[in-house]
Amino acid sequence: MSGIVVLAWDLLVSEPGGLPVKDNRWFHDGPCLPLELSRVTPQWTLALCLQRGADPVRVLWAYLEADKVSRAVWLLSQRLGCQPENVGFLDLESGEFWCRTVDEHVETIRRWAGEKNEAGEDIRVVIWNDLKPDFERRARRELTPENVIAYLKGLRPGVKEKARDYISGIPEGIRTPVLDAVRAAERELWD
């Protein structure tokens, strides 16, 4: 094994694209990280991202078939449609890390990986989606369940369909206050 793992919480799990997930196998016992449906994508849909102050959610993880960290970061950035600097990483051997969103949680990731290694895993590097939350800036509304639902209701039909597809593809175990409210308003939003 390469010892490089990726953390995920959304469509990356069901649609890894060109990301070489070893045996297409995802584990459901990743670290607990603060997530919320708080990023407006370039297509104006919404996405889950790390959000300072959000409730911690247990994320998924998988080994990657990549021998170099730079290659793994590049592949994840390509899958996410972003620049490599929007991919966080933690090298457990050197201690080097990069995280722009919730750097206070790098230690959470380090502890989790250490516990996994003590239990027999071979995790040397962890990478993740480090795109910043921007709902409040781009939607010009406070991040609340009501405002997110209103935002989604106001999307053009084609964009709304993409938003629905994204939200329906989020693994069931991933739950946040805003995401739960959106899921509960499913009929009102998508019919």
C-alpha positions in Angstrom: 0.0 0.0 0.0 1.1 3.5 -0.7 0.2 4.8 2.8 -1.7 7.8 1.3 -5.3 8.1 2.2 -8.1 10.5 1.3 -10.9 11.8 3.5 -14.3 12.3 2.0 -17.9 13.2 2.9 -19.8 13.7 -0.4 -20.0 12.5 -4.0 -16.3 11.7 -4.0 -17.3 8.4 -2.3 -19.8 7.3 -4.9 -18.2 9.1 -7.9 -14.4 9.1 -7.4 -13.9 9.9 -11.1 -10.1 9.6 -11.9 -9.2 9.4 -8.2 -7.5 5.9 -7.9 -9.3 4.6 -4.7 -7.7 1.3 -3.8 -10.2 -1.5 -4.5 -12.9 1.2 -4.6 -13.2 0.6 -0.9 -14.3 3.3 1.5 -14.1 3.0 5.3 -16.7 4.7 7.5 -14.6 5.3 10.6 -12.6 8.4 9.6 -12.0 11.3 11.9 -14.8 13.6 13.1 -14.4 17.0 11.4 -16.6 20.1 11.3 -18.7 20.0 8.1 -21.6 22.0 6.7 -23.4 22.6 3.5 -21.7 26.0 3.2 -19.9 26.2 -0.2 -21.3 27.7 -3.4 -19.8 25.9 -6.3 -18.8 27.6 -9.5 -22.0 26.2 -11.0 -24.0 27.9 -8.1 -25.0 24.6 -6.5 -24.0 23.9 -2.9 -21.4 21.6 -1.5 -20.3 20.3 1.9 -17.0 21.6 3.1 -15.0 22.0 6.3 -16.6 24.8 8.3 -15.0 26.4 11.4 -17.4 26.1 14.3 -19.7 23.5 12.6 -20.6 20.2 14.4 -18.1 17.4 14.0 -19.2 14.6 11.6 -17.5 11.3 11.1 -16.1 11.2 7.6 -15.1 8.4 5.3 -11.6 7.5 4.1 -9.9 5.3 1.6 -6.4 4.3 0.5 -5.2 5.8 -2.8 -3.2 4.0 -5.4 -0.6 6.8 -5.7 3.0 6.6 -4.7 3.7 10.3 -4.3 1.9 12.9 -2.2 2.2 15.4 -5.0 0.5 13.0 -7.4 -2.3 12.3 -4.9 -2.8 16.0 -4.3 -2.9 16.7 -8.0 -5.4 13.8 -8.7 -7.7 15.0 -5.9 -7.5 18.6 -7.1 -8.4 17.5 -10.7 -11.4 15.5 -9.3 -12.6 18.5 -7.3 -12.0 20.9 -10.2 -9.7 23.2 -8.2 -6.1 24.2 -7.7 -3.8 21.9 -5.7 -3.5 24.5 -3.0 -7.2 23.7 -2.2 -6.2 20.2 -1.1 -5.2 19.8 2.5 -2.6 17.3 3.6 -0.8 15.9 6.6 2.4 14.0 6.4 2.6 11.9 9.5 6.3 11.2 9.1 7.6 14.7 8.6 4.8 16.5 10.5 4.4 18.9 7.5 0.8 19.9 6.8 -1.3 22.3 4.7 -4.8 23.3 5.8 -6.5 26.7 5.1 -10.0 25.9 6.5 -9.8 24.4 9.9 -6.1 24.1 10.8 -7.1 23.6 14.4 -8.4 20.2 13.4 -5.1 18.9 11.9 -4.3 17.5 15.3 -7.7 15.6 15.2 -6.6 14.0 11.9 -3.1 13.3 13.3 -4.6 11.5 16.4 -7.0 9.5 14.2 -4.3 8.4 11.8 -2.1 7.4 14.7 -4.8 5.3 16.3 -5.5 3.6 12.9 -1.8 2.8 12.6 -1.7 1.4 16.1 -4.6 -0.9 15.0 -2.6 -2.1 12.0 -3.2 0.3 9.2 -0.4 1.9 7.2 -1.3 5.6 7.0 1.6 7.9 6.2 -0.2 10.8 4.5 -3.7 12.1 4.7 -5.3 14.4 2.1 -8.7 16.1 1.9 -10.8 18.7 0.2 -9.8 22.0 1.7 -12.0 24.3 -0.3 -13.3 27.2 1.8 -16.9 27.9 2.8 -18.3 30.9 1.0 -22.1 30.7 1.3 -22.5 33.9 3.2 -20.3 35.9 0.9 -21.6 34.5 -2.4 -25.3 34.1 -1.5 -25.3 37.3 0.6 -27.2 35.6 3.4 -26.4 34.2 6.8 -25.7 30.5 6.9 -29.0 29.1 8.4 -31.1 26.2 7.3 -33.9 28.5 6.2 -31.6 30.7 4.1 -30.0 27.7 2.4 -33.4 26.3 1.6 -34.5 29.7 0.2 -31.3 29.8 -1.8 -31.9 26.3 -3.3 -35.5 27.2 -4.1 -34.3 30.2 -6.1 -31.9 28.3 -8.4 -32.6 27.9 -12.1 -34.1 24.5 -13.0 -30.9 22.9 -14.4 -28.8 24.1 -11.5 -31.4 23.0 -9.0 -31.3 19.5 -10.6 -27.5 19.4 -10.1 -28.0 20.6 -6.5 -30.5 17.8 -5.9 -28.2 15.2 -7.5 -25.3 16.3 -5.3 -27.4 16.3 -2.1 -28.9 12.9 -2.8 -25.4 11.5 -3.4 -24.1 12.4 0.0 -23.6 9.3 2.1 -26.4 8.8 4.6 -24.1 8.8 7.6 -23.1 12.4 6.9 -25.5 14.6 8.8 -25.3 18.3 9.6 -28.0 20.7 10.7 -28.3 22.5 7.3 -28.1 19.2 5.3 -30.7 17.6 7.6 -33.0 20.6 7.0 -32.5 20.4 3.2 -33.2 16.7 3.3 -36.4 17.2 5.3 -37.6 19.9 2.8 -37.0 17.5 -0.1 -40.6 17.6 -1.4 -40.9 21.3 -1.1 -37.5 21.8 -2.8 -37.4 19.3 -5.7 -41.1 18.8 -6.7 
